[in-house]
């Protein structure tokens, strides 16, 4: 029987995540423009990990050790998130913002790829149509946003690194569905992010010596706080909770709302023009969400 469309609290939570991530992009660009990218990422993680553990304790979540059989998947998820953070940071600096936005829109396809390998979620043709519709909408938005799209050779490496970022993030998302069947979403996120933070520290701590601490002002610290506990922890607690409720595929499609939010923020703060083609793209993305929400997950 086809599932009826009902916009509930899970979708509202994922919409909030899309909004927070859409605003996170300009905040990340600002922060990495005032300090080395790896240093900025390490600092936002350093603020985020204590916040994650604190929220875990305050939320009356069952904090318990991971079973031995689940340690390997958890370590791989932590490694995947580390790769996601590293490749996003490096890739963003080596390609255009337009290329990055389009490649990030391929996240649902990456989730489908890993789900096929893990045999977690088999999808109906309607679901595939919804995924492609949301990607098409995101591409329409980006192409008409004024962001630079480049196929130059100088951006090939950056494009490949961002693509690696998408594959790693998709792996993290697909695998999280399996672990949230045994543990709470907040517990899974906190353990995985702690593992990723340890790995990130190995390559990032030397870059802290390159930070000009005396030049930093209040807005720099606000950017760190927003990109850390808010856009890293709160969002991923909600994101993985969404995965546990409606599956990794449906959740991933909400990712394609982020470029719309980022552009809408530009309209609000910088008076950019949100043209009819961008409005069309937004409608197409929401249509893809609707199709996915009413489609079937067969496995």
C-alpha positions in Angstrom: 0.0 0.0 0.0 1.3 3.4 -0.9 2.3 5.6 2.0 0.3 8.8 2.3 2.1 12.1 2.5 2.0 13.5 6.0 4.4 16.3 6.9 5.3 15.5 10.4 7.9 16.3 13.1 10.6 14.3 11.3 10.3 16.3 8.2 10.2 19.6 10.2 13.4 18.5 12.0 15.1 17.8 8.6 13.9 21.1 7.2 15.6 22.8 10.2 18.8 20.8 9.5 18.7 22.0 5.8 18.3 25.6 7.0 21.1 25.4 9.5 23.4 23.7 6.9 22.5 26.3 4.3 23.6 29.1 6.6 26.6 27.0 7.6 28.2 27.4 4.1 28.8 31.2 4.3 29.9 30.9 7.9 32.4 28.2 7.0 33.7 30.3 4.1 34.1 33.3 6.4 35.8 31.3 9.2 38.3 29.6 6.8 39.1 33.0 5.3 40.3 34.2 8.6 42.3 31.2 9.8 43.8 28.1 8.2 41.1 25.7 7.1 42.3 22.7 9.0 42.8 24.9 12.2 39.2 26.2 11.8 37.8 22.7 11.5 39.8 21.4 14.4 38.6 24.3 16.6 35.0 23.8 15.7 35.3 20.1 16.5 37.1 21.0 19.8 34.0 23.0 20.8 31.6 20.4 19.5 32.8 17.1 21.1 32.3 18.3 24.7 28.9 19.7 23.7 27.9 16.4 22.2 28.8 14.5 25.4 27.1 17.1 27.6 23.9 16.8 25.5 24.2 13.0 25.7 24.2 13.1 29.5 21.6 15.8 29.8 19.3 14.0 27.4 18.9 11.0 29.6 20.2 8.9 26.8 21.3 5.4 27.7 25.1 5.7 27.6 26.6 2.3 27.3 29.6 0.7 25.7 29.5 -0.5 22.1 29.3 -4.3 21.6 32.5 -5.9 20.3 30.7 -6.8 17.0 29.7 -3.2 16.4 33.2 -1.7 17.1 34.5 -2.2 13.6 31.4 -0.6 11.9 31.6 2.3 14.3 35.3 2.9 13.6 34.7 2.8 9.9 31.9 5.4 10.3 34.2 7.6 12.4 36.8 7.3 9.7 34.3 8.1 7.0 33.2 11.2 8.8 36.9 12.2 9.2 37.4 11.7 5.4 34.2 13.8 4.8 35.5 16.7 6.9 39.0 16.6 5.5 38.0 16.3 1.9 35.3 18.9 2.1 37.8 21.4 3.6 40.5 20.7 1.0 38.2 20.2 -1.9 36.3 23.5 -1.3 39.6 25.4 -1.6 40.5 23.7 -4.9 37.3 24.0 -6.9 34.5 26.5 -7.4 31.5 27.0 -5.1 29.2 26.0 -7.9 31.0 22.8 -8.6 30.9 22.0 -4.9 27.2 22.7 -4.6 26.3 20.4 -7.6 28.6 17.6 -6.4 27.1 17.8 -2.9 23.7 17.4 -4.4 24.7 13.9 -5.4 24.6 12.7 -1.8 21.3 10.8 -2.2 22.8 8.9 -5.2 25.8 8.0 -3.0 23.5 6.8 -0.2 21.7 4.6 -2.8 25.1 3.2 -3.9 26.1 2.2 -0.3 22.6 0.9 0.5 22.8 -1.4 -2.5 26.1 -2.8 -1.3 24.9 -3.2 2.3 21.5 -4.4 1.1 19.8 -2.1 3.5 17.2 -0.2 1.5 15.9 -1.4 -1.8 13.9 1.4 -3.6 10.9 1.6 -5.8 11.1 3.3 -9.2 9.1 6.2 -7.7 11.9 6.7 -5.1 14.6 6.8 -7.8 12.5 9.3 -9.7 12.2 11.5 -6.6 16.0 11.4 -6.0 16.7 12.4 -9.6 14.1 15.1 -9.4 15.6 16.7 -6.3 19.1 16.6 -7.9 17.7 18.3 -11.0 16.2 21.0 -8.9 19.4 21.6 -7.0 21.3 21.8 -10.3 18.8 24.4 -11.7 19.2 26.5 -8.6 23.0 26.4 -8.6 23.2 27.1 -12.4 21.0 30.2 -12.0 22.6 31.5 -8.8 25.6 33.2 -10.3 27.9 30.6 -8.7 30.9 29.8 -10.9 30.7 26.4 -12.7 34.0 25.3 -14.1 35.3 22.3 -16.0 38.8 23.6 -16.3 41.7 21.2 -15.6 42.8 23.3 -12.6 39.6 22.3 -10.8 39.6 18.5 -11.6 41.5 17.6 -8.5 39.2 19.7 -6.3 36.1 18.1 -8.0 37.5 14.6 -7.3 38.2 15.5 -3.6 34.7 16.9 -3.2 33.3 13.7 -4.8 35.3 11.7 -2.3 33.6 13.9 0.4 30.2 12.9 -0.9 31.0 9.2 -1.0 32.3 9.3 2.6 29.3 11.2 3.8 27.0 8.8 2.1 28.8 5.8 3.7 28.4 7.5 7.1 24.7 8.1 6.5 23.9 4.6 5.1 25.8 2.8 7.9 24.2 4.9 10.6 20.8 3.3 9.7 22.2 -0.1 10.8 23.6 1.1 14.1 20.6 3.2 15.1 18.6 0.0 15.2 20.7 -1.0 18.3 21.8 2.4 19.8 20.3 5.8 20.1 21.1 8.3 17.3 22.8 10.7 19.7 25.1 7.9 21.0 26.1 6.9 17.5 26.9 10.5 16.5 28.8 11.2 19.6 31.0 8.1 19.4 31.6 8.6 15.6 32.5 12.3 16.0 34.8 11.6 18.9 36.7 9.0 16.7 36.8 11.5 13.8 38.1 14.2 16.1 41.0 12.1 17.2 41.9 11.4 13.6 41.5 15.1 12.6 43.8 16.1 15.5 46.7 14.2 14.0 46.7 16.3 10.8 45.2 19.6 12.1 47.0 20.5 15.4 50.2 21.8 13.6 48.1 24.3 11.7 47.0 25.9 15.0 50.5 27.5 15.2 49.6 29.4 12.0 46.6 31.1 13.5 47.0 34.8 14.2 45.1 34.8 17.4 45.5 38.5 18.0 43.7 39.3 14.8 40.5 37.4 15.7 37.4 39.3 16.6 34.1 38.4 18.2 32.5 37.4 14.9 35.3 34.9 14.3 34.5 33.1 17.5 30.7 33.3 16.7 31.4 31.6 13.4 33.3 28.8 15.2 30.5 28.3 17.6 27.8 28.3 14.9 29.9 25.9 12.6 30.7 23.7 15.7 28.0 22.9 18.3 25.1 24.2 16.2 25.9 23.1 12.6 27.9 20.0 13.5 26.3 18.5 16.6 22.7 19.7 16.9 22.1 19.2 13.2 23.7 15.7 13.1 21.7 14.6 16.2 18.6 15.5 14.2 19.9 14.2 10.9 20.7 10.7 12.2 17.5 10.7 14.2 15.8 11.3 10.9 17.7 8.3 9.4 16.4 6.1 12.3 12.9 7.2 11.6 12.5 7.4 7.8 15.7 5.8 6.5 18.9 7.1 5.0 17.6 7.6 1.5 14.7 9.8 2.3 16.7 11.7 4.8 19.6 12.4 2.3 17.2 14.1 -0.2 16.7 16.9 2.3 20.3 17.7 1.7 19.4 19.3 -1.6 17.4 22.0 0.2 20.7 23.5 1.6 21.8 25.4 -1.6 18.3 26.9 -1.7 18.6 28.1 1.9 22.2 29.5 1.2 20.9 31.5 -1.8 17.8 32.7 0.1 20.2 33.9 2.8 22.1 35.8 0.2 18.8 37.4 -1.0 18.0 38.4 2.6 21.4 39.7 3.7 23.0 40.8 0.5 19.9 41.6 -1.7 20.7 39.0 -4.3 18.0 38.4 -6.9 16.1 35.1 -6.5 15.0 34.8 -10.1 12.2 32.7 -11.7 14.6 29.9 -12.7 15.9 29.5 -9.1 12.2 29.5 -7.9 11.6 26.8 -10.5 14.5 24.8 -9.1 13.2 25.1 -5.6 9.8 23.8 -6.7 11.5 20.9 -8.4 13.5 20.0 -5.3 10.4 20.1 -3.1 8.6 17.9 -5.7 11.4 15.4 -5.4 11.0 15.4 -1.6 7.3 14.8 -2.1 7.8 11.9 -4.5 10.4 10.3 -2.2 8.2 10.7 0.8 5.3 9.0 -0.9 7.4 6.3 -2.6 8.3 2.9 -1.2 11.4 1.5 0.5 11.2 -2.2 -0.4 13.8 -3.5 2.1 
